[in-house]
Amino acid sequence: MKQPLNIFWFRRDLRLDDNVGFLEALKDENPVLPIFIFDKEILDKLHEDDARVTFIHQTLQDMRQTLQQEYDSSIAMFYGTPLEIYKQLTEDYEIDKVFTNRDYEPYARQRDSKIQEFLDSKGIQFLTFKDQVIFEKSEVVKQDGDPYVVYTPYSKTWLENFKDYDLKIHYTSQHLDNLVKNSRLPNLSLSDTGFVKSSQDIAPYEVTPTLIQEYEATRNFPAKDNTSRLGPHLRFGTVSVRKMMKKAMNEENNTFMKELIWREFFMQILWHYPETKDKAFKSKYDRIEWRNNEDDFKKWCEGKTGYPLVDAGMRQLNKTGFMHNRVRMLVGSFLCKHLLIDWRWGEAYFAEKLHDYEMASNVGNWQWVAGSGVDAAPYFRIFNPTTQIDKFDKNREYIKTWVEDIDTDSYPEKMVDHKEARERCLEVYKAAVS
């Protein structure tokens, strides 16, 4: 008779320590088999050299090596649809429980619902835990139980709740001996998943006391590049949000902490309103008659609009998989307002290119610039892409870094006149929403 074991399913939590679900699995009486599934449903939509897949694969190899060398264990890696993999696992092992951390995106919720149904039919418990956020789902809501749709009151309640929150770190080191003893669990090369090594690297994050202290003063100036690069690491869970929150709390400047709260604000919006991933939160904005000119979209994607700060942002994104946050607002506004191209086109392009892509924040911010989302700026607020240079890159350092042809004859003419584009936008938006 096979010995019963538990599975821990790594997903958006690629770390061995301060991992809530992993610790809970290890504390149970049965030995733990850690697994990771390269989900065909997700991977099939990505380019073969996607830097995020390279990053996930390398991170898992490092984790495997640690477990092999120190605990005579490993992580079993699989490629396929999660349901197929679990059907196979239940044939190969006597599984008592499956542990995992919760994921709040619409696809993940559907996937987990199917897995739960299948495991229930086999008499296997499916246990999920809160790990990637401080507060989830309906933990921060109005007094009547409705979700907040404006950031400021949400953040006030979040901070009020946080006063009584036990921000403890979940150390696994004392329990890792409870892993399955097998250092030769199934492995996968990158090519086994249909991918090749990306030429882009995901930058390591840097969250120093100095960065947090100076964050408010420097974060809006793209040439300074004083950002943490934390996004992909929170997205894939190579660092825990609890450790980052502890760092933020240790410093007097709370702007950095507010950014972490914004992340949770957008996550709970997507949880309560999953339809907003492709529908306007303010439904009348779906009546906008977008121009959706494909040639214009191509120029925007390539950073050939004739507006230097917009072009710098898009070229930085295409070359590195990163764009400075201040510039993201400008390029998004330019696409929706100046070119009258549907925010969903921009959201999809960012989803393809950004290393730190996270659906909740990406959708939330794109709907914000389009005017259709929660807590959005009024539609008549239209960034001027020229005066934005004077405000945020007056010495043109950022522009010169990314737009090499800026002062040459080959640099494109402005594709639209700002004043005319602004008036056209106001007319089209007004017709739709009034």
RABELMO-V91786 format. One record per helix or strand of 3 or more residues. SS is the DSSP state (h for helix, s for strand). FROM is the first residue (numbers start at 1). TO is the last residue. If there is no record, write none. Layout:
BEGIN
SS_FROM_TO ; SS_FROM_TO
END
This chain:
BEGIN
s_4_10 ; h_20_27 ; s_31_39 ; h_40_43 ; h_51_71 ; s_76_80 ; h_82_92 ; s_94_101 ; h_106_121 ; s_125_129 ; h_151_162 ; h_176_178 ; h_191_193 ; h_209_218 ; h_231_236 ; h_241_249 ; h_255_272 ; h_274_277 ; h_283_287 ; h_294_302 ; h_308_320 ; h_325_338 ; h_343_353 ; h_359_370 ; h_387_392 ; h_397_402 ; h_418_433
END
